[in-house]
Amino acid sequence: MKKTLLLQRLDEIGKVLEKRGDVLALFGLGSVGIETDRIDEYSDLDFFVIVTPGNKQRYIDHLDWLEETYPLAYHFKNSDLGHKILFEDGIYGEFAIFEESELESALYTGGRMVWKQPSYTNEDILTGKAVIPSLKSSSIDYVIGEALTNIYVGLGRYARGEKLSALRFIESYPIDGLLSVMHILEPEVDYFPDAFGNERRVEKRFPEFSSVLSGMLQGYDKIPESAIHLLNYLEEIYPINPRMSSEIRALAEHCRK
C-alpha cells in the first residue's frame, strides 16, 4: 500500500539522518505531513531537513544520505534549497534543506515531525511563520471583468492565428480568476484546501463548478467553443454587459468558421 511505503520511507530517511551529528530534525509536509488521511496511490514525499549551521550545502550537493536510505534513479536540483527525486522503487519526492533560522522566511503551512534529535525541543518549526499571500479574492466585479475582456482578446488572437496565446487567455487566465472567488460563488466542501494552488482538489471542493469545467476547457482545437461555454457560465452567475456578450458571441462564431 502506497501510504505505508511513503511513511516508511520517511522513517527510514530519519534513521539515516539520526546517525549524523549535524542534523536537527526531519519533518514531512502535505500528504505526508499533517494531512496523511488524503494519501493515495499517487501521493509523493515532501519534506524538510533541518541541519546545524554551516552544513546546509553539504546535504544539498551530496545525496549520499538519500542513497543510503534507498538507491536513487533520478534527481534534479530544482532550487537552491533542494531536489526533486525518484527512488529506484518508484517513490517520488521533493525536499529542501534549511538551517533553523531560515524557516522564519520559508513558505509552508505546517508539518509533522518525523524525527528529531532528542535534545532538540523547538517544535515551533512545524508551523510556518512567513505570511503566505492569499489566493482568494473578494472582488467578483474585477474577476468577471477580467474574464470577459480576456475572452474577447483571446478570440481576436485566435482569429489572427495565435492559438496558443488564445488558449491561455480563454482557458487559463479566466479560470484562475474564477477559482479565486469560487468560495463566494459556491459553498466550499472542506477537503484539504491548498494555500499554494486553488486548482488543487477543486473537483471535491467545488463539485458544481467542476461539473461544467470540461465545456470551458476543450483544448487547442476548440478554443471558440470553450469561449462560448465560459461566457454561458459567466452569464449564469453575473449580469453580463449585453454588448460585450454579443461581441464575444459574434467573434467566436467568426473564429469557428
C-alpha positions as CSV (number, residue, x, y, z in Angstrom):
1,M,0.0,0.0,0.0
2,K,1.4,3.4,-1.0
3,K,0.6,5.1,2.3
4,T,2.6,2.5,4.2
5,L,5.6,2.8,1.8
6,L,5.7,6.6,1.8
7,L,5.5,6.9,5.6
8,Q,8.0,4.1,6.0
9,R,10.5,5.7,3.6
10,L,10.3,8.9,5.6
11,D,11.0,7.0,8.8
12,E,14.0,5.3,7.1
13,I,15.4,8.7,6.0
14,G,15.1,9.8,9.6
15,K,17.0,6.7,10.8
16,V,19.9,7.6,8.4
17,L,19.9,11.2,9.5
18,E,19.9,10.1,13.1
19,K,23.4,8.6,12.7
20,R,24.8,12.0,11.6
21,G,25.7,14.6,14.1
22,D,24.9,17.7,12.0
23,V,21.1,17.2,11.5
24,L,18.5,18.5,13.9
25,A,15.2,17.4,12.6
26,L,13.2,16.0,9.7
27,F,9.5,16.8,9.1
28,G,7.0,15.9,6.4
29,L,4.7,18.3,4.6
30,G,1.5,18.0,2.7
31,S,0.1,14.5,2.5
32,V,3.0,13.1,4.4
33,G,2.7,15.9,6.9
34,I,-0.5,16.7,8.8
35,E,-2.8,15.5,6.0
36,T,-2.0,11.8,5.9
37,D,-5.7,11.0,5.5
38,R,-5.5,12.1,1.9
39,I,-2.6,9.9,0.9
40,D,-3.4,7.7,-2.1
41,E,-1.6,5.7,-4.8
42,Y,-0.4,8.9,-6.5
43,S,1.0,10.7,-3.5
44,D,4.6,11.5,-3.0
45,L,7.1,12.7,-0.4
46,D,7.5,16.3,0.5
47,F,9.9,17.0,3.4
48,F,12.3,19.5,5.1
49,V,15.6,18.6,6.7
50,I,16.9,21.0,9.4
51,V,20.7,21.0,9.8
52,T,23.1,22.7,12.1
53,P,24.7,26.0,11.0
54,G,27.2,25.6,8.2
55,N,26.1,22.2,7.0
56,K,23.2,23.0,4.6
57,Q,25.2,23.0,1.4
58,R,26.7,19.6,2.1
59,Y,23.3,18.0,2.2
60,I,22.1,19.8,-0.9
61,D,25.2,19.0,-3.0
62,H,25.7,15.4,-1.9
63,L,22.8,13.0,-1.8
64,D,24.6,10.1,-0.2
65,W,22.3,10.3,2.8
66,L,19.4,9.5,0.5
67,E,21.3,6.8,-1.4
68,E,22.0,5.2,2.0
69,T,18.2,5.1,2.6
70,Y,17.3,3.7,-0.8
71,P,19.0,3.9,-4.2
72,L,18.0,6.9,-6.4
73,A,17.0,6.5,-10.0
74,Y,16.9,10.2,-10.7
75,H,17.4,13.6,-9.1
76,F,17.1,17.2,-10.2
77,K,18.2,20.3,-8.3
78,N,15.1,22.4,-8.7
79,S,16.1,25.2,-6.3
80,D,19.0,26.5,-4.3
81,L,17.5,24.6,-1.3
82,G,16.9,21.0,-2.6
83,H,16.0,18.5,-5.2
84,K,13.2,16.6,-6.8
85,I,13.9,12.9,-6.6
86,L,12.8,9.5,-7.8
87,F,13.8,6.3,-5.9
88,E,14.5,3.1,-7.8
89,D,11.3,1.6,-6.4
90,G,9.2,4.4,-8.0
91,I,8.7,6.6,-4.9
92,Y,8.9,10.2,-6.0
93,G,9.5,13.2,-3.7
94,E,10.8,16.7,-3.1
95,F,12.9,18.1,-0.3
96,A,14.5,21.2,0.9
97,I,17.4,21.7,3.4
98,F,17.3,24.6,5.9
99,E,19.1,25.9,8.9
100,E,16.7,26.6,11.7
101,S,16.8,30.4,11.4
102,E,15.9,30.3,7.7
103,L,12.5,28.8,8.5
104,E,11.3,32.2,9.6
105,S,11.0,33.2,5.9
106,A,10.2,29.8,4.4
107,L,6.7,29.5,2.8
108,Y,4.9,26.4,4.3
109,T,1.7,25.9,6.2
110,G,2.6,23.2,8.7
111,G,4.3,19.8,9.1
112,R,4.6,16.6,11.0
113,M,7.8,15.8,12.9
114,V,9.2,12.5,11.6
115,W,12.4,12.6,13.6
116,K,14.4,15.0,15.7
117,Q,17.5,14.9,17.9
118,P,16.3,14.1,21.5
119,S,17.9,17.3,22.7
120,Y,16.1,19.4,20.1
121,T,13.0,20.9,21.6
122,N,11.8,23.5,19.1
123,E,8.5,22.1,17.9
124,D,7.5,25.6,16.7
125,I,9.3,24.9,13.4
126,L,6.4,22.8,12.4
127,T,4.3,25.9,11.8
128,G,5.2,28.2,9.0
129,K,5.9,31.8,10.2
130,A,6.1,33.6,6.9
131,V,2.8,35.2,5.6
132,I,1.6,33.3,2.6
133,P,-0.2,35.6,0.1
134,S,-3.9,34.7,-0.2
135,L,-5.1,33.1,-3.4
136,K,-8.7,34.2,-2.7
137,S,-10.2,37.4,-3.9
138,S,-13.3,39.3,-2.7
139,S,-13.9,41.2,-5.9
140,I,-16.3,39.4,-8.2
141,D,-16.6,42.5,-10.3
142,Y,-12.9,42.5,-11.1
143,V,-12.8,38.8,-11.9
144,I,-15.8,38.9,-14.2
145,G,-14.5,42.0,-16.0
146,E,-11.1,40.4,-16.5
147,A,-12.7,37.2,-17.7
148,L,-14.9,38.9,-20.3
149,T,-12.1,41.1,-21.7
150,N,-9.6,38.1,-21.7
151,I,-12.2,36.1,-23.7
152,Y,-12.6,38.9,-26.2
153,V,-8.8,39.5,-26.6
154,G,-8.2,35.7,-26.8
155,L,-10.7,35.3,-29.6
156,G,-9.1,38.1,-31.5
157,R,-5.7,36.4,-31.2
158,Y,-7.3,33.1,-32.3
159,A,-8.7,34.8,-35.4
160,R,-5.2,36.0,-36.4
161,G,-3.8,32.6,-35.9
162,E,-2.3,33.0,-32.4
163,K,-4.0,29.9,-31.0
164,L,-1.6,29.2,-28.1
165,S,-2.0,32.8,-26.8
166,A,-5.8,32.4,-27.3
167,L,-5.7,29.2,-25.3
168,R,-4.2,30.9,-22.3
169,F,-6.5,34.0,-22.5
170,I,-9.6,31.8,-22.6
171,E,-8.9,28.5,-20.9
172,S,-6.3,29.7,-18.3
173,Y,-6.5,33.2,-17.0
174,P,-10.3,33.4,-16.6
175,I,-10.4,30.0,-14.8
176,D,-7.7,31.2,-12.4
177,G,-9.7,34.3,-11.7
178,L,-12.9,32.3,-11.1
179,L,-11.1,29.9,-8.7
180,S,-10.1,33.0,-6.7
181,V,-13.7,33.9,-6.0
182,M,-15.3,30.4,-6.1
183,H,-15.6,30.5,-2.3
184,I,-18.2,33.3,-2.8
185,L,-20.0,31.6,-5.7
186,E,-20.4,28.1,-4.3
187,P,-20.3,26.6,-0.8
188,E,-16.8,25.0,-0.5
189,V,-16.6,21.4,0.7
190,D,-13.9,21.2,3.4
191,Y,-11.4,18.9,1.7
192,F,-7.7,19.8,2.2
193,P,-7.5,23.3,0.6
194,D,-4.0,24.1,-0.6
195,A,-2.6,27.6,0.2
196,F,-0.4,27.5,-2.8
197,G,-2.8,26.3,-5.5
198,N,-6.5,27.0,-5.9
199,E,-6.8,24.3,-8.5
200,R,-5.8,21.5,-6.0
201,R,-8.7,19.1,-5.3
202,V,-11.1,21.6,-6.8
203,E,-13.2,18.6,-8.0
204,K,-14.1,17.7,-4.4
205,R,-14.0,21.2,-3.0
206,F,-16.3,22.8,-5.7
207,P,-18.3,20.0,-7.3
208,E,-20.8,22.2,-9.1
209,F,-18.2,24.3,-10.8
210,S,-16.2,21.2,-11.6
211,S,-19.1,19.6,-13.4
212,V,-19.1,22.4,-16.0
213,L,-15.4,22.8,-16.4
214,S,-14.9,20.4,-19.3
215,G,-17.0,22.6,-21.6
216,M,-14.7,25.6,-20.8
217,L,-11.6,23.5,-21.4
218,Q,-12.0,21.9,-24.7
219,G,-8.4,22.4,-25.8
220,Y,-6.2,23.8,-28.5
221,D,-8.5,22.9,-31.4
222,K,-11.8,24.0,-29.9
223,I,-11.0,27.4,-28.3
224,P,-14.0,29.2,-29.6
225,E,-16.3,26.5,-28.2
226,S,-14.6,26.9,-24.8
227,A,-15.1,30.6,-25.0
228,I,-18.9,30.2,-25.5
229,H,-19.2,27.8,-22.7
230,L,-17.3,30.1,-20.4
231,L,-19.4,33.0,-21.4
232,N,-22.6,31.0,-20.8
233,Y,-21.3,30.2,-17.3
234,L,-20.5,33.9,-16.6
235,E,-24.0,34.9,-17.7
236,E,-25.5,32.4,-15.2
237,I,-23.6,33.9,-12.2
238,Y,-23.4,37.6,-13.0
239,P,-25.3,40.3,-15.0
240,I,-23.0,40.5,-18.1
241,N,-22.9,43.6,-20.2
242,P,-25.1,42.7,-23.3
243,R,-22.9,44.5,-25.8
244,M,-19.8,42.6,-24.6
245,S,-21.7,39.4,-24.7
246,S,-22.9,39.9,-28.3
247,E,-19.4,41.0,-29.4
248,I,-17.9,37.8,-27.9
249,R,-20.5,35.5,-29.5
250,A,-20.1,37.1,-32.9
251,L,-16.3,36.9,-32.7
252,A,-16.5,33.2,-31.5
253,E,-18.8,32.4,-34.4
254,H,-16.3,34.1,-36.8
255,C,-13.5,32.0,-35.4
256,R,-15.4,28.8,-35.7
257,K,-15.9,29.5,-39.4
